């Protein structure tokens, strides 16, 4: 059985105890179909299988590739492509083969693309405050009418309050989520349907209106989410190795940089040190206090906590699952690409 010191770096590491603890906490709060796990966070059909065993059989996808991979792996009961697409042709064949695939639509063009691509079911995507996708309330009736003219079944509505995921004050987060869901409530009164899909890890417990929550990051967490006060712990790290040390200038360099760690939300963090410069294949580490001596030696391994798990995972081909410092399992990250 391999130890961390034996692993080729950089490598993606999952602490299994923390991972399953996070899963248990979420499943207790959002059991079964009240959670639609977001595949974009883990991009692994193996993890989808674990979630399925925990009772979550409906999944949310960000890319057509994720949908295709999930179907190929046998997870085809209820898949939602939560991003608009202007070419659904690859999805139509999956529907013809027995997969249930629903697509989010927010315009005439996306409705037509869904229908012409062979999609039979859609959700109307509503803008609830995030300056991204989703139609305005004033457009809902027209889009619904068009979807029905094209013979599409409208399962309900979707609205993502992504702009509220990292609101640090829980009371403020709860209030603003409620305001965002009032928009979705009004839209649902027009659209109808059994599904009200919304939310994410940051609002999983304060969004009391949605029938299902689209959360995925909770399994791993990251340094940004760790500041919000959620009940989940960080289970994901990037294992790197010290490849150079300058004892005079008091820094050390690891072999993991932006090609191994997503840094769109900031630099990674480490224990007993400060992350300095991050470049393509290197990260420079400093002691906590500038006057202290370097605590690392060439050849040692360092665990780096990412600030954003989704893009970090997408950079790696597999996750190494660790218990008590030993690798006990591997999960392939087989749902990357588009």
MOZI-V965099 format. One record per pair of residues at least 12 apart in sequence whose ideal C-beta (glycine too) atoms are under 10 Angstrom apart, sorted by the first residue. I is the first residue (numbers start at 0). J is the second residue. Records with the same first field share a line. If there is no record, write none. Layout:
I->J / J
This chain:
0->322 / 323 / 324 / 325 / 326 / 327
1->319 / 321 / 324 / 325 / 326 / 327
2->300 / 321 / 323 / 324 / 325 / 326
3->236 / 238 / 300 / 302 / 319 / 321 / 324 / 325 / 326
4->238 / 240 / 298 / 299 / 300 / 324
5->300 / 325 / 326
6->238 / 240 / 300 / 319 / 321 / 326
7->238 / 240
8->237 / 238 / 239 / 240 / 241 / 242 / 253 / 254 / 255 / 259 / 300 / 301
9->237 / 238 / 239 / 240 / 253 / 254 / 255 / 256 / 258 / 259 / 260 / 280 / 282 / 303 / 314 / 315
10->236 / 237 / 238 / 239 / 240 / 255 / 259 / 300 / 315 / 316 / 317 / 318 / 319 / 326
11->219 / 235 / 236 / 237 / 238 / 259 / 260 / 305 / 308 / 311 / 312 / 314 / 315 / 316 / 317 / 318 / 319 / 320 / 330 / 332
12->234 / 235 / 236 / 237 / 238 / 300 / 302 / 303 / 318 / 319 / 320 / 321 / 326
13->41 / 46 / 218 / 219 / 234 / 235 / 236 / 312 / 318 / 319 / 320 / 321 / 322 / 326 / 328 / 329 / 330
14->219 / 232 / 233 / 234 / 235 / 236 / 302 / 320 / 321 / 322 / 323
15->234 / 320 / 321 / 322 / 323 / 327 / 328
16->232 / 234 / 321 / 322 / 323
17->218 / 219 / 220 / 231 / 232 / 233 / 234 / 235
18->46 / 49 / 218 / 219 / 220 / 231 / 232 / 234 / 235 / 318 / 320 / 321 / 330
19->49 / 53 / 218 / 234
20->230 / 231 / 232 / 234
21->200 / 216 / 217 / 218 / 219 / 220 / 229 / 230 / 231 / 232 / 233 / 234
22->36 / 46 / 49 / 50 / 52 / 53 / 55 / 217 / 218 / 231 / 234
23->53
24->203 / 204 / 217 / 229 / 230 / 231 / 232
25->50 / 53 / 55 / 200 / 203 / 204 / 212 / 214 / 215 / 217 / 218 / 229 / 230 / 231
26->50 / 53 / 54 / 55
28->203 / 204 / 212 / 214 / 217 / 230
29->54 / 55 / 198 / 203 / 204 / 209 / 211 / 212 / 214 / 217
30->53 / 54 / 55
31->53 / 54 / 55 / 56 / 57 / 211
32->54 / 55 / 56 / 57 / 77 / 194 / 210 / 211
33->54 / 55 / 57 / 203 / 209 / 210 / 211 / 212
34->50 / 53 / 54 / 55 / 57 / 58 / 59 / 198 / 203 / 211 / 212 / 213 / 214 / 215 / 217
35->55 / 56 / 57 / 58 / 59 / 60 / 77 / 78 / 79 / 81 / 194 / 196 / 197 / 198 / 209 / 210 / 211 / 212 / 213 / 214 / 215
36->49 / 50 / 51 / 53 / 55 / 56 / 57 / 58 / 59 / 211 / 212 / 213 / 214 / 215 / 217 / 218
37->58 / 59 / 60 / 61 / 65 / 79 / 81 / 198 / 199 / 200 / 212 / 213 / 214 / 215 / 216 / 217 / 218 / 309
38->50 / 58 / 59 / 60 / 61 / 62 / 64 / 65 / 66 / 68 / 69 / 74 / 78 / 79 / 81 / 213 / 215 / 334
39->59 / 60 / 61 / 62 / 65 / 81 / 82 / 213 / 215 / 216 / 309 / 310 / 312 / 313 / 334
40->59 / 61 / 199 / 200 / 213 / 214 / 215 / 216 / 217 / 218 / 219 / 308 / 309 / 312 / 313
41->215 / 216 / 218 / 219 / 235 / 308 / 309 / 312 / 313 / 318 / 330 / 332 / 334
42->60 / 61 / 62 / 64 / 65 / 68 / 215 / 309 / 312 / 313 / 315 / 318 / 330 / 331 / 332 / 333 / 334 / 335 / 336
43->68 / 72 / 312 / 317 / 318 / 330 / 331 / 332 / 333 / 334 / 335
44->65 / 68 / 69 / 70 / 71 / 72 / 73 / 74 / 330 / 331 / 332 / 333 / 334
45->72 / 317 / 318 / 320 / 328 / 329 / 330 / 331 / 332 / 333 / 334
46->215 / 218 / 219 / 312 / 318 / 330 / 331 / 332 / 334
47->65 / 68 / 69 / 72 / 73 / 74 / 334
48->72 / 73 / 74 / 330
49->218 / 330
50->74 / 215 / 218
51->72 / 73 / 74 / 76
55->211
56->74 / 75 / 76 / 77
57->74 / 76 / 77 / 78 / 79 / 99 / 101 / 194 / 196 / 211 / 213
58->74 / 75 / 76 / 77 / 78 / 79 / 213 / 215
59->77 / 78 / 79 / 80 / 81 / 82 / 101 / 103 / 157 / 196 / 199 / 211 / 212 / 213 / 214 / 215
60->78 / 79 / 80 / 81 / 82 / 100 / 102 / 334
61->80 / 81 / 82 / 213 / 215 / 309 / 334 / 337
62->80 / 82 / 84 / 334 / 335 / 336 / 337
63->80 / 82 / 84 / 86 / 87 / 88 / 89 / 90 / 93 / 100 / 102 / 116 / 336 / 337
64->89 / 333 / 334 / 335 / 336 / 337
65->78 / 80 / 82 / 333 / 334 / 335 / 336 / 337
66->78 / 79 / 80 / 84 / 87 / 89 / 90 / 93 / 98 / 100 / 102 / 334
67->89 / 90 / 92 / 93 / 98 / 100 / 334 / 336
68->333 / 334 / 335 / 336
69->93 / 98 / 100 / 333 / 334
70->90 / 92 / 93 / 94 / 96 / 97 / 98 / 99 / 100
71->93 / 98 / 333 / 334
72->333 / 334
74->98
75->93 / 94 / 96 / 97 / 98 / 99 / 100
76->98 / 99
77->98 / 99 / 100 / 101 / 120 / 154 / 194 / 211
78->90 / 93 / 94 / 98 / 99 / 100 / 101 / 102
79->99 / 100 / 101 / 102 / 103 / 120 / 121 / 122 / 154 / 157 / 194 / 196 / 211 / 213
80->100 / 101 / 102 / 103 / 104 / 113 / 118 / 121 / 122
81->101 / 102 / 103 / 122 / 124 / 132 / 157 / 159 / 196 / 213
82->102 / 103 / 109 / 124 / 131 / 132
83->102 / 103 / 104 / 105 / 106 / 108 / 109 / 110 / 112 / 113 / 124 / 131 / 132 / 133
84->102 / 103 / 104 / 109 / 112 / 113 / 116 / 118
85->106 / 108 / 109 / 111 / 112 / 113 / 116
86->112 / 115 / 116
87->100 / 102 / 104 / 109 / 111 / 112 / 113 / 114 / 115 / 116 / 117 / 118 / 121
88->112 / 115 / 116 / 117 / 118
89->116 / 117
90->102 / 112 / 113 / 116 / 117 / 118
91->113 / 114 / 115 / 116 / 117 / 118 / 119
92->116 / 117
93->117 / 118
94->116 / 117 / 118 / 119 / 120
95->117 / 119
99->119 / 120
100->113 / 116 / 117 / 118 / 119 / 120
101->113 / 118 / 119 / 120 / 121 / 122 / 151 / 152 / 153 / 154 / 155 / 157 / 194 / 196
102->114 / 116 / 118 / 119 / 120 / 121 / 122 / 124 / 151
103->121 / 122 / 123 / 124 / 125 / 132 / 133 / 156 / 157 / 158 / 159 / 196
104->118 / 121 / 122 / 123 / 124 / 132 / 134 / 142 / 143 / 145 / 146 / 151 / 153 / 157
105->121 / 122 / 123 / 124 / 125 / 126 / 131 / 132 / 133 / 134 / 135 / 138 / 139 / 142 / 157
106->124 / 132 / 133 / 134 / 138 / 141 / 142 / 145
107->134 / 138 / 141 / 142 / 145 / 146 / 149
109->121 / 124 / 132 / 134 / 142 / 146
110->123 / 141 / 142 / 143 / 144 / 145 / 146 / 147 / 148 / 149 / 151 / 153
111->145 / 146 / 149
113->146 / 149 / 151
114->145 / 146 / 148 / 149 / 150 / 151
115->149
118->149 / 151 / 152
119->150 / 151 / 152
120->146 / 151 / 152 / 153 / 154 / 155 / 192 / 194
121->142 / 143 / 146 / 149 / 151 / 152 / 153 / 154 / 155 / 157 / 192
122->153 / 154 / 155 / 156 / 157 / 158 / 190 / 192 / 194 / 195 / 196
123->138 / 139 / 142 / 143 / 146 / 153 / 154 / 155 / 156 / 157 / 158 / 186 / 187 / 189 / 190 / 191 / 192
124->142 / 156 / 157 / 158 / 159 / 186 / 196
125->138 / 139 / 142 / 156 / 157 / 158 / 159 / 179 / 182 / 183 / 184 / 185 / 186 / 187 / 189 / 190 / 195 / 197
126->138 / 158 / 159 / 179 / 182 / 183 / 186
127->156 / 157 / 158 / 159 / 160 / 161 / 162 / 163 / 176 / 178 / 179 / 180 / 181 / 182 / 183 / 184 / 186 / 197
128->158 / 159 / 160 / 161 / 162 / 163 / 175 / 176 / 178 / 179 / 182
129->158 / 159 / 160 / 161 / 162 / 163 / 164 / 179
130->161 / 162
131->159 / 161 / 162
132->157 / 159
133->156 / 157 / 158 / 159 / 182 / 183 / 186
134->186
135->182 / 186
136->182 / 183 / 185 / 186 / 189
138->186
139->156 / 185 / 186 / 187 / 188 / 189 / 190
140->186 / 189 / 190
142->189 / 190
143->156 / 186 / 189 / 190 / 191 / 192
146->190
152->192
153->190 / 191 / 192 / 194
154->190 / 191 / 192 / 193 / 194 / 196
155->183 / 186 / 187 / 190 / 191 / 192 / 193 / 194 / 195 / 196 / 210 / 211
156->182 / 183 / 184 / 185 / 186 / 187 / 188 / 189 / 190 / 191 / 192 / 194 / 195 / 196 / 197 / 209 / 210
157->183 / 186 / 194 / 195 / 196 / 197 / 209 / 211 / 213
158->179 / 180 / 182 / 183 / 184 / 186 / 187 / 195 / 196 / 197 / 198 / 208 / 209
159->179 / 183 / 196 / 197 / 198 / 199 / 202 / 213
160->172 / 175 / 176 / 177 / 178 / 179 / 180 / 182 / 183 / 197 / 198 / 199 / 201 / 202 / 205 / 206 / 209
161->179 / 197 / 198 / 199 / 201 / 202 / 213
162->175 / 179
163->175 / 176 / 178 / 179 / 198 / 199 / 201 / 202 / 205 / 206
164->176 / 198 / 199 / 200 / 201 / 202 / 203 / 214 / 216 / 223 / 224 / 227
165->200 / 201 / 223 / 224 / 226 / 227 / 264
166->201 / 202 / 205 / 227
167->226 / 227 / 228
168->227 / 228
169->204 / 205 / 227 / 228 / 229
170->205
172->201 / 202 / 204 / 205 / 206 / 227 / 228
173->202 / 204 / 205 / 206 / 207
174->205
175->202 / 205
176->197 / 198 / 201 / 202 / 205 / 206 / 207 / 208 / 209
177->205 / 206 / 207 / 208
179->197 / 198 / 202 / 206 / 208
180->195 / 197 / 198 / 202 / 205 / 206 / 207 / 208 / 209
181->208
183->195 / 196 / 197 / 206 / 208 / 209
184->208
187->208 / 210
192->210
193->210
194->209 / 210 / 211
195->208 / 209 / 210 / 211
196->209 / 210 / 211 / 212 / 213
197->209 / 210 / 211 / 212 / 213
198->211 / 212 / 213 / 214
199->212 / 213 / 214 / 215 / 216 / 217 / 224
200->212 / 213 / 214 / 215 / 216 / 217 / 218 / 219 / 220 / 221 / 224 / 227 / 229 / 231 / 308
201->214 / 216 / 217 / 223 / 224 / 227 / 229
202->214 / 227 / 229
203->216 / 217 / 229 / 230 / 231
204->229 / 230
214->231
215->308 / 309 / 312
216->229 / 231 / 235 / 307 / 308 / 309 / 312
217->229 / 230 / 231 / 232 / 234 / 308
218->231 / 234 / 235 / 308
219->231 / 232 / 233 / 234 / 235 / 236 / 305 / 308 / 309 / 311 / 312 / 318
220->232 / 233 / 234 / 235 / 304 / 305 / 308
221->233 / 235 / 261 / 264 / 265 / 267 / 268 / 304 / 305 / 306 / 307 / 308 / 309 / 311
222->264 / 265 / 266 / 267 / 268 / 303 / 304 / 305 / 306 / 307 / 308
223->263 / 264 / 265 / 305 / 306 / 307 / 308
224->264 / 306 / 307 / 308
225->268 / 304 / 306
233->268 / 304 / 305 / 308
234->304 / 308 / 320 / 321
235->302 / 304 / 305 / 308 / 311 / 312 / 318
236->260 / 267 / 268 / 269 / 301 / 302 / 303 / 304 / 305 / 311 / 321
237->253 / 255 / 256 / 259 / 260 / 261 / 267 / 282 / 301 / 302 / 303 / 304 / 305 / 311 / 312 / 314 / 315
238->253 / 255 / 259 / 300 / 301 / 302 / 303 / 319 / 321
239->252 / 253 / 254 / 255 / 256 / 259 / 260 / 267 / 269 / 280 / 281 / 282 / 284 / 299 / 300 / 301 / 302 / 303
240->252 / 253 / 254 / 255 / 295 / 297 / 298 / 299 / 300 / 301
241->253 / 254 / 284 / 293 / 295 / 296 / 297 / 298 / 299 / 300 / 301
242->254 / 255 / 280 / 281 / 297 / 298 / 299
243->281 / 283 / 295 / 297
244->284 / 293 / 294 / 295 / 296 / 297 / 298 / 299
245->283 / 293
246->292 / 293 / 296
247->293
248->283 / 285 / 293
249->284 / 285 / 286 / 288 / 289 / 290 / 291 / 292 / 293 / 294
250->272 / 273 / 275 / 276 / 283 / 284 / 285 / 286 / 293 / 295
251->272 / 275 / 282 / 283 / 284 / 285 / 286 / 293 / 294 / 295 / 296 / 297 / 299 / 301
252->275 / 276 / 278 / 280 / 281 / 282 / 283 / 284 / 295 / 297
253->267 / 269 / 274 / 277 / 280 / 281 / 282 / 283 / 284 / 295 / 299 / 300 / 301 / 303
254->280 / 281 / 282 / 301
255->267 / 277 / 280 / 281 / 282 / 301 / 303 / 314
256->276 / 277 / 278 / 279 / 280 / 281 / 282 / 283 / 303
257->277 / 278 / 279 / 280 / 281 / 282 / 310 / 314
258->278 / 279 / 280 / 281 / 314
259->279 / 280 / 282 / 303 / 305 / 311 / 314 / 315
260->274 / 277 / 282 / 303 / 304 / 305 / 306 / 307 / 310 / 311 / 314 / 315
261->305 / 306 / 307 / 308 / 309 / 310 / 311 / 312 / 313 / 314
262->274 / 277 / 282 / 305 / 306 / 307 / 310 / 311
263->306 / 307 / 309 / 310 / 311
264->305 / 306 / 307 / 308 / 309 / 310
265->277 / 305 / 306 / 307
266->282 / 303 / 305 / 306
267->282 / 301 / 302 / 303 / 304 / 305 / 306 / 307 / 311
268->302 / 303 / 304 / 305 / 306
269->282 / 284 / 295 / 301 / 302 / 303 / 304
270->287 / 301 / 302 / 303 / 304
271->284 / 286 / 287 / 291 / 294 / 295 / 301
272->284 / 285 / 286 / 287 / 291 / 293 / 294 / 295 / 301 / 303
273->285 / 286 / 287 / 288 / 289
274->303 / 304 / 306
277->303
282->301 / 303
284->301 / 303
302->321
312->332 / 334 / 335
313->332 / 334 / 335 / 336
314->332 / 335
315->332 / 335
316->329 / 331 / 332 / 333 / 335
317->329 / 330 / 331 / 332 / 333
318->330 / 331 / 332
